Amino acid sequence: MSTLGIVIAIVVYLAALLIMGVSFAKENTSVGDYYLGGRKLGPFVTAMSAEASDMSSWLLMGLPGIAYAAGICDVFWTALGLGIGTYLNWLFVAKRLRKYSEKNNSITIPDFFEHRFRDKSHALMLISSLMIVIFFIPYVGSGFAACGKLFSSLFGLDYTVAMIVSAAVIIGYTATGGFTAASFTDFVQSIIMSIALITVVCYGLSQVDGFATVETYSMSLDGYISLLASHDFASGSRVSYGGIITIISTMAWGLGYFGMPHILLRFMAIEDPNKIKLSRRISTIWVFIAMGVAIFIGVLARCMTYVGALPELEDSERAIIFIAQHLAENGFGFALLAGIIFAGILACTMSTCDSQMLAASSSVSENIIHETFGIKLSEHMQMVMARIVLVVIAAIGVIIARNPNSSVFGIVSFAWAGFGASFGPIMLLALFWKRANRQGAVVGMLGGAITVFVWHFLIKPMGGIFGIYELLPGFIVAIVLCVMVSLLTPAPEKEIVEEFESI
């Protein structure tokens, strides 16, 4: 395998990210600029940065890996749920949250919850800030781990060294450029992801003599392209996927979007609320196409194994890595293309890490230190504190990622459920139900988060009907608790109702 072309492509990519971070640093004249970009994002950057920050390495490694291993059933229902969740989040939440957050002067999600419910006790802000830290720091660590594993397996580097170098690049452009740098680099990284997907598909099809071979082979495997079954390669037989409850549980991944801070912040940052419709169309189309192509790559990789173009993979999530390595064996020019594919994998991970670090940093420096504990700092010192906290959070993520055998997907899945169940229901009720009050929001948020922990560690291991994804029961519990407690406690003050009705 020619590594020179790969190294050149990746070095250029990483250098470009750092340059962008430095170039945007001068635009951060206030904490609002650093954490929300001054609400100046255009519709294309808003759309693509939101989706790039969402996908993580799961797009280029997780989806193809599951499709390679067992067929399209599980990934189809997951992708369908995520695609629908993306569309509904843009349709119902984006514009209203943009207007509401500007009217009550909120630059973070904890800010919005406190201002929406006029919580003078700061309980909502503290609880939501701590949840962001609890769920996002391990999430950031999983991203660092994914980068470390990629560089380690690709160049034979020590895992720890590879992981720290990757983390340093992400920290560099995020800490200097803030939200604007993260958003614009995410926009660029979404383009890199798209090029990587297209390159893999074109090369893979050339190795199996076209789409007809993929179609014939995949149809020959019992249950492989069924939406109600998967294929067991050990026995060569069909395995039933489960009933309607399993499908609903899998599609419940889409509910997570309503509570993802790094995605919701993009809604708050768009310059013109009337351009959200365009952003919705762009993001929804890209998400469905990108996930569909990623699933097809898994099927394509399985066909490449069948015709001898790839070896049998022990780790199915490395399918796209093996395809890129196979491509690089054809010479320097192809190695450059392989480098773009590897850059795409990095882009998936980095675009998520930068947004999560900013969200976690804002929760600590702005919401906990400055607002909850009332520590007064000058504008300049707030900016310094913001960068210091971001670096500290990233350092904790590096410590968490020091174990190369940690489960990246497991961490992502659990954190996604945690945010979806604790923030999602409260966000929807805050935007669409004027009777929701502070007490209901606090109890609902805590109830959703606790349910995720209890279901994941105590109930889910029982299996059967209890084996459903913890996001679904957590989401339901949070809504029920918020509604019940809101109705059993005093109605919101007139000022809160009038603000709600004005939105």
C-alpha positions as CSV (number, residue, x, y, z in Angstrom):
1,M,0.0,0.0,0.0
2,S,1.3,3.4,-0.9
3,T,1.2,5.6,2.2
4,L,2.7,8.8,0.8
5,G,-0.4,9.9,-1.0
6,I,-2.5,9.1,2.1
7,V,-0.2,11.0,4.4
8,I,-0.3,14.1,2.1
9,A,-4.1,14.1,1.9
10,I,-4.5,13.8,5.6
11,V,-1.8,16.4,6.5
12,V,-3.4,18.9,4.1
13,Y,-6.8,18.2,5.6
14,L,-5.7,18.7,9.2
15,A,-3.6,21.8,8.3
16,A,-6.7,23.3,6.6
17,L,-8.8,22.8,9.8
18,L,-6.2,24.5,12.0
19,I,-5.9,27.4,9.5
20,M,-9.7,27.9,9.5
21,G,-9.7,27.9,13.3
22,V,-7.1,30.6,13.5
23,S,-8.7,32.7,10.8
24,F,-12.1,32.8,12.6
25,A,-10.5,33.6,16.0
26,K,-10.6,37.4,15.3
27,E,-14.4,37.2,14.9
28,N,-14.9,36.2,18.5
29,T,-15.3,39.6,20.3
30,S,-17.8,38.3,22.9
31,V,-18.8,35.1,24.6
32,G,-22.0,35.1,22.5
33,D,-19.8,35.1,19.4
34,Y,-17.6,32.3,20.8
35,Y,-20.5,30.0,21.7
36,L,-23.1,31.0,19.1
37,G,-21.3,32.7,16.3
38,G,-23.3,35.9,16.8
39,R,-26.3,34.2,15.1
40,K,-24.7,34.8,11.7
41,L,-24.8,31.3,10.1
42,G,-26.1,31.1,6.5
43,P,-28.6,28.4,5.5
44,F,-26.1,26.0,3.8
45,V,-23.5,26.2,6.7
46,T,-26.3,25.7,9.2
47,A,-27.7,22.7,7.5
48,M,-24.5,20.9,6.7
49,S,-22.7,21.7,10.0
50,A,-25.7,20.4,11.9
51,E,-25.7,17.1,10.1
52,A,-21.9,16.7,10.1
53,S,-21.8,17.3,13.8
54,D,-24.5,14.7,14.2
55,M,-23.2,11.8,12.1
56,S,-19.8,11.0,13.8
57,S,-17.8,8.0,12.7
58,W,-21.0,6.0,12.9
59,L,-21.8,7.1,9.3
60,L,-18.7,5.7,7.6
61,M,-17.9,2.8,9.9
62,G,-21.0,1.9,12.0
63,L,-23.7,1.7,9.3
64,P,-21.5,-0.1,6.7
65,G,-20.3,-2.5,9.4
66,I,-23.7,-3.6,10.5
67,A,-24.9,-4.0,6.9
68,Y,-21.8,-6.1,6.1
69,A,-22.2,-8.3,9.0
70,A,-25.9,-9.1,8.9
71,G,-27.8,-7.3,6.1
72,I,-29.8,-4.2,5.8
73,C,-32.7,-4.8,8.2
74,D,-31.4,-3.3,11.4
75,V,-29.6,-0.4,9.8
76,F,-32.6,0.4,7.5
77,W,-35.0,0.9,10.5
78,T,-32.3,2.9,12.4
79,A,-31.6,5.1,9.4
80,L,-35.3,5.6,8.7
81,G,-35.9,6.7,12.3
82,L,-32.9,9.1,12.1
83,G,-34.0,10.5,8.8
84,I,-37.5,11.2,10.0
85,G,-36.2,12.6,13.3
86,T,-33.9,15.0,11.3
87,Y,-36.8,16.3,9.2
88,L,-39.2,16.7,12.2
89,N,-36.6,18.4,14.3
90,W,-36.1,21.0,11.5
91,L,-39.8,21.3,10.9
92,F,-41.1,21.8,14.4
93,V,-38.1,22.9,16.6
94,A,-35.7,24.9,14.4
95,K,-37.6,28.1,13.6
96,R,-39.5,28.4,16.9
97,L,-36.3,27.8,19.0
98,R,-34.4,30.4,16.9
99,K,-37.0,33.1,17.6
100,Y,-37.6,32.1,21.2
101,S,-33.9,32.0,22.1
102,E,-33.3,35.4,20.5
103,K,-36.3,37.0,22.3
104,N,-35.2,35.7,25.7
105,N,-31.5,36.3,25.0
106,S,-30.3,32.7,25.3
107,I,-26.9,31.5,23.9
108,T,-26.9,28.0,25.3
109,I,-29.5,25.3,25.8
110,P,-29.4,25.6,29.7
111,D,-29.8,29.4,29.1
112,F,-33.0,28.7,27.1
113,F,-34.5,26.4,29.7
114,E,-33.9,28.9,32.5
115,H,-35.2,31.9,30.6
116,R,-38.2,30.1,29.2
117,F,-39.4,29.0,32.6
118,R,-38.1,32.1,34.6
119,D,-36.2,29.7,36.9
120,K,-34.7,32.1,39.5
121,S,-33.4,29.2,41.5
122,H,-31.0,28.2,38.7
123,A,-32.0,24.5,39.2
124,L,-32.9,23.9,35.6
125,M,-29.7,25.5,34.4
126,L,-27.5,23.6,36.8
127,I,-29.2,20.2,36.1
128,S,-29.1,20.6,32.3
129,S,-25.5,21.9,32.4
130,L,-24.4,18.9,34.5
131,M,-26.2,16.5,32.1
132,I,-24.4,18.0,29.2
133,V,-21.1,17.5,30.9
134,I,-22.0,14.0,32.1
135,F,-23.0,12.8,28.6
136,F,-20.7,14.8,26.4
137,I,-17.3,14.3,28.0
138,P,-17.4,10.5,27.4
139,Y,-18.9,11.2,24.0
140,V,-15.9,13.4,23.2
141,G,-13.6,10.7,24.5
142,S,-15.1,8.2,22.2
143,G,-14.4,10.5,19.3
144,F,-10.7,10.8,20.3
145,A,-10.6,7.0,20.6
146,A,-12.0,6.6,17.1
147,C,-9.3,8.9,15.6
148,G,-6.6,7.1,17.6
149,K,-7.7,3.7,16.4
150,L,-7.7,4.9,12.8
151,F,-4.2,6.4,12.8
152,S,-2.9,3.5,14.8
153,S,-4.1,0.8,12.5
154,L,-3.3,2.8,9.4
155,F,0.3,3.9,10.1
156,G,1.3,1.5,12.9
157,L,1.6,4.3,15.4
158,D,1.3,3.9,19.1
159,Y,-2.5,4.2,19.9
160,T,-1.9,6.8,22.7
161,V,0.3,9.0,20.5
162,A,-2.1,8.8,17.6
163,M,-5.1,9.7,19.8
164,I,-3.4,12.6,21.5
165,V,-2.3,14.1,18.1
166,S,-5.8,13.8,16.8
167,A,-7.2,15.4,19.9
168,A,-4.7,18.3,19.7
169,V,-5.8,19.2,16.2
170,I,-9.5,19.2,17.2
171,I,-8.7,21.3,20.3
172,G,-6.6,23.7,18.3
173,Y,-9.1,24.9,15.8
174,T,-12.1,24.7,18.2
175,A,-10.5,26.6,21.1
176,T,-9.2,29.3,18.8
177,G,-12.1,29.8,16.4
178,G,-15.1,28.8,18.7
179,F,-18.6,28.1,17.3
180,T,-18.0,29.8,13.9
181,A,-14.8,27.8,13.3
182,A,-16.6,24.6,14.4
183,S,-19.5,25.3,12.1
184,F,-17.5,26.2,9.0
185,T,-15.1,23.3,9.5
186,D,-18.1,21.0,9.9
187,F,-19.5,22.3,6.6
188,V,-16.2,21.5,4.9
189,Q,-16.1,18.2,6.6
190,S,-19.6,17.3,5.3
191,I,-18.2,17.8,1.8
192,I,-15.2,15.6,2.6
193,M,-17.6,12.9,3.9
194,S,-19.7,13.1,0.7
195,I,-16.6,12.8,-1.5
196,A,-15.4,9.8,0.6
197,L,-18.8,8.0,0.1
198,I,-18.8,8.6,-3.6
199,T,-15.2,7.5,-4.0
200,V,-15.8,4.2,-2.1
201,V,-18.9,3.4,-4.1
202,C,-17.3,4.0,-7.5
203,Y,-14.2,2.0,-6.7
204,G,-16.2,-0.8,-5.1
205,L,-18.5,-1.2,-8.1
206,S,-15.5,-1.3,-10.4
207,Q,-14.1,-4.2,-8.4
208,V,-17.3,-6.3,-8.7
209,D,-18.1,-5.5,-12.3
210,G,-21.1,-3.3,-11.6
211,F,-24.3,-3.1,-9.6
212,A,-25.8,-6.2,-11.2
213,T,-23.3,-8.4,-9.3
214,V,-24.1,-6.8,-6.0
215,E,-27.8,-7.2,-6.6
216,T,-27.5,-10.9,-7.6
217,Y,-25.2,-11.8,-4.7
218,S,-27.2,-10.0,-2.0
219,M,-30.4,-11.5,-3.2
220,S,-28.9,-15.0,-3.0
221,L,-28.3,-14.6,0.8
222,D,-31.4,-15.6,2.7
223,G,-32.7,-12.6,4.7
224,Y,-29.8,-10.3,3.8
225,I,-31.8,-7.6,2.1
226,S,-35.1,-8.3,4.0
227,L,-36.6,-5.6,6.2
228,L,-37.9,-8.2,8.7
229,A,-34.9,-10.5,8.9
230,S,-31.1,-10.7,8.9
231,H,-28.6,-13.2,7.5
232,D,-26.5,-15.4,9.8
233,F,-23.3,-16.1,7.9
234,A,-22.3,-18.9,10.3
235,S,-25.2,-21.0,9.4
236,G,-26.2,-19.4,6.1
237,S,-29.8,-19.1,7.3
238,R,-32.4,-16.3,7.9
239,V,-32.8,-14.9,11.3
240,S,-36.1,-13.1,12.3
241,Y,-35.5,-9.5,13.3
242,G,-38.5,-9.2,15.7
243,G,-41.9,-7.7,15.7
244,I,-43.3,-4.2,15.6
245,I,-42.0,-3.4,19.1
246,T,-38.4,-4.1,17.9
247,I,-38.9,-1.9,14.9
248,I,-40.4,1.0,16.9
249,S,-37.6,0.7,19.4
250,T,-35.0,0.9,16.6
251,M,-36.7,3.8,14.9
252,A,-36.8,5.6,18.3
253,W,-33.2,6.7,17.6
254,G,-34.9,9.5,15.7
255,L,-36.3,10.9,19.0
256,G,-32.8,11.8,20.1
257,Y,-32.6,14.7,17.7
258,F,-35.1,16.8,19.8
259,G,-32.6,16.9,22.7
260,M,-29.1,17.1,21.0
261,P,-27.5,20.3,22.3
262,H,-24.9,20.6,19.5
263,I,-27.7,20.3,16.8
264,L,-30.1,22.6,18.6
265,L,-27.4,25.3,18.9
266,R,-27.2,25.4,15.1
267,F,-30.9,26.3,15.0
268,M,-30.3,29.1,17.4
269,A,-27.3,30.4,15.4
270,I,-28.9,30.8,11.9
271,E,-28.9,34.4,10.8
272,D,-32.3,34.5,9.0
273,P,-35.1,32.3,10.5
274,N,-36.9,32.5,7.2
275,K,-34.0,30.5,5.6
276,I,-34.6,27.6,7.9
277,K,-36.9,26.0,5.3
278,L,-34.0,25.8,2.8
279,S,-31.7,24.4,5.5
280,R,-34.3,21.8,6.3
281,R,-34.5,20.6,2.7
282,I,-30.7,20.5,2.4
283,S,-30.1,18.6,5.6
284,T,-32.9,16.1,5.2
285,I,-31.9,15.2,1.6
286,W,-28.2,14.9,2.5
287,V,-29.0,12.7,5.6
288,F,-31.1,10.3,3.7
289,I,-28.7,10.0,0.8
290,A,-25.6,9.8,3.0
291,M,-27.1,7.0,5.2
292,G,-28.4,5.1,2.2
293,V,-25.0,5.2,0.5
294,A,-23.3,4.1,3.7
295,I,-25.6,1.1,4.0
296,F,-25.0,0.2,0.4
297,I,-21.2,0.4,1.0
298,G,-21.6,-2.4,3.6
299,V,-23.5,-4.5,1.1
300,L,-20.9,-3.7,-1.6
301,A,-18.0,-4.6,0.8
302,R,-19.7,-8.0,1.4
303,C,-19.9,-8.6,-2.4
304,M,-16.2,-7.5,-2.7
305,T,-15.4,-10.2,-0.2
306,Y,-17.4,-12.7,-2.2
307,V,-15.5,-12.0,-5.5
308,G,-12.1,-12.0,-3.7
309,A,-11.4,-8.2,-3.8
310,L,-11.4,-8.0,0.0
311,P,-10.5,-10.6,2.6
312,E,-13.1,-11.8,5.1
313,L,-13.3,-9.1,7.7
314,E,-13.2,-10.0,11.4
315,D,-14.1,-6.4,12.4
316,S,-16.9,-5.4,10.0
317,E,-16.7,-1.7,11.0
318,R,-13.3,-1.6,9.3
319,A,-14.9,-2.4,5.9
320,I,-14.4,1.1,4.5
321,I,-10.8,1.2,5.8
322,F,-10.0,-2.0,4.0
323,I,-11.5,-0.7,0.8
324,A,-9.4,2.5,1.1
325,Q,-6.3,0.5,1.7
326,H,-7.1,-1.7,-1.3
327,L,-7.5,1.4,-3.4
328,A,-4.2,2.8,-2.3
329,E,-2.4,-0.2,-3.7
330,N,-3.0,1.0,-7.2
331,G,-0.4,3.9,-7.1
332,F,0.1,7.4,-5.8
333,G,-2.9,9.0,-7.4
334,F,-5.2,6.3,-6.0
335,A,-3.5,6.7,-2.6
336,L,-4.5,10.4,-2.6
337,L,-8.1,9.3,-3.1
338,A,-7.7,6.8,-0.3
339,G,-6.4,9.6,1.8
340,I,-9.6,11.5,1.1
341,I,-11.6,8.5,2.3
342,F,-9.6,8.4,5.5
343,A,-10.0,12.2,5.9
344,G,-13.8,11.5,5.5
345,I,-13.6,9.1,8.4
346,L,-11.8,11.7,10.5
347,A,-14.3,14.4,9.4
348,C,-17.2,12.3,10.7
349,T,-15.5,12.1,14.1
350,M,-14.0,15.6,14.3
351,S,-17.1,17.4,13.3
352,T,-18.9,15.8,16.2
353,C,-16.1,16.3,18.8
354,D,-15.7,20.0,18.2
355,S,-19.4,20.7,18.6
356,Q,-19.6,18.6,21.7
357,M,-16.6,20.2,23.3
358,L,-18.1,23.7,22.8
359,A,-21.4,22.6,24.2
360,A,-19.8,21.1,27.3
361,S,-17.5,24.1,27.7
362,S,-20.3,26.6,27.6
363,S,-22.2,24.6,30.2
364,V,-19.3,24.8,32.6
365,S,-17.9,28.3,32.0
366,E,-21.0,30.2,31.1
367,N,-23.9,28.4,32.8
368,I,-22.3,26.9,36.0
369,I,-19.4,29.2,36.8
370,H,-20.7,32.5,35.6
371,E,-24.5,32.3,35.9
372,T,-25.3,29.6,38.5
373,F,-22.4,30.6,41.0
374,G,-22.5,34.2,40.0
375,I,-18.7,34.6,39.5
376,K,-18.4,38.0,37.6
377,L,-15.7,38.3,34.9
378,S,-14.9,40.9,32.3
379,E,-15.8,40.1,28.7
380,H,-12.1,39.3,28.0
381,M,-11.8,37.0,31.0
382,Q,-15.0,35.2,30.0
383,M,-13.4,34.5,26.7
384,V,-10.2,33.3,28.4
385,M,-12.2,31.1,30.8
386,A,-14.2,29.6,27.9
387,R,-11.0,28.5,26.2
388,I,-9.5,27.2,29.4
389,V,-12.6,25.1,30.2
390,L,-12.7,23.7,26.7
391,V,-9.1,22.5,27.0
392,V,-9.8,21.0,30.4
393,I,-12.8,19.2,29.1
394,A,-10.9,17.9,26.1
395,A,-8.1,16.7,28.5
396,I,-10.6,14.7,30.5
397,G,-11.8,13.2,27.2
398,V,-8.3,12.2,26.4
399,I,-8.0,10.4,29.7
400,I,-11.2,8.6,29.1
401,A,-10.0,7.6,25.6
402,R,-6.7,6.1,26.9
403,N,-8.2,2.6,26.7
404,P,-8.0,1.5,23.0
405,N,-10.5,-1.3,23.7
406,S,-13.3,1.0,24.8
407,S,-16.6,0.6,23.0
408,V,-17.2,3.7,20.8
409,F,-20.6,2.7,19.7
410,G,-21.8,1.8,23.2
411,I,-20.8,5.2,24.5
412,V,-22.5,7.0,21.6
413,S,-25.7,5.0,21.9
414,F,-26.0,5.7,25.7
415,A,-25.2,9.4,25.4
416,W,-27.7,9.8,22.5
417,A,-30.4,8.2,24.7
418,G,-29.5,10.4,27.7
419,F,-29.9,13.6,25.8
420,G,-32.9,12.5,23.8
421,A,-34.8,11.4,27.0
422,S,-33.8,14.3,29.3
423,F,-33.8,17.3,26.9
424,G,-36.0,16.2,24.0
425,P,-39.4,16.1,25.8
426,I,-38.7,19.3,27.8
427,M,-37.7,21.1,24.6
428,L,-40.8,20.1,22.8
429,L,-43.1,21.0,25.7
430,A,-41.3,24.3,26.3
431,L,-41.9,25.3,22.6
432,F,-45.4,24.0,22.1
433,W,-47.2,23.8,25.5
434,K,-47.7,27.1,27.4
435,R,-48.9,25.3,30.5
436,A,-45.5,23.7,31.0
437,N,-43.8,25.1,34.1
438,R,-40.5,25.0,35.9
439,Q,-41.4,22.2,38.3
440,G,-42.6,20.0,35.5
441,A,-39.4,20.7,33.5
442,V,-37.1,19.8,36.4
443,V,-38.9,16.6,37.3
444,G,-39.3,15.6,33.6
445,M,-35.7,16.2,32.8
446,L,-34.5,14.2,35.9
447,G,-37.0,11.4,35.3
448,G,-35.9,11.0,31.7
449,A,-32.2,10.8,32.5
450,I,-32.8,8.4,35.5
451,T,-34.9,6.1,33.4
452,V,-32.2,5.9,30.8
453,F,-29.7,4.8,33.4
454,V,-32.1,2.3,35.1
455,W,-33.3,0.8,31.9
456,H,-29.8,0.5,30.4
457,F,-28.1,-1.1,33.4
458,L,-31.0,-3.0,35.2
459,I,-34.0,-3.6,32.9
460,K,-32.5,-4.0,29.5
461,P,-30.2,-7.0,30.4
462,M,-33.4,-9.0,31.2
463,G,-34.0,-9.2,27.5
464,G,-37.2,-10.0,25.6
465,I,-39.6,-7.1,25.5
466,F,-37.4,-5.2,28.0
467,G,-34.5,-5.3,25.5
468,I,-35.7,-2.1,23.8
469,Y,-33.5,0.9,23.3
470,E,-33.5,2.9,26.6
471,L,-34.3,6.2,24.7
472,L,-37.9,5.2,24.1
473,P,-39.0,4.5,27.7
474,G,-36.9,7.5,28.9
475,F,-38.6,9.8,26.5
476,I,-42.1,8.6,27.5
477,V,-41.4,8.9,31.2
478,A,-40.1,12.4,30.8
479,I,-43.1,13.6,28.9
480,V,-45.6,12.0,31.3
481,L,-43.8,13.4,34.4
482,C,-43.5,16.9,32.9
483,V,-47.2,17.1,32.0
484,M,-48.4,15.6,35.3
485,V,-46.2,17.8,37.5
486,S,-47.0,20.9,35.5
487,L,-50.8,20.3,35.9
488,L,-50.4,19.6,39.6
489,T,-48.5,22.8,40.3
490,P,-49.3,26.5,39.8
491,A,-49.7,27.7,36.2
492,P,-46.9,29.8,34.7
493,E,-47.0,33.6,35.4
494,K,-48.7,35.9,32.9
495,E,-45.4,37.2,31.6
496,I,-44.2,33.7,30.6
497,V,-47.5,33.0,28.9
498,E,-47.4,36.3,27.0
499,E,-43.9,35.6,25.8
500,F,-44.9,32.1,24.7
501,E,-47.9,33.4,22.7
502,S,-45.8,36.1,21.1
503,I,-43.6,33.3,19.6
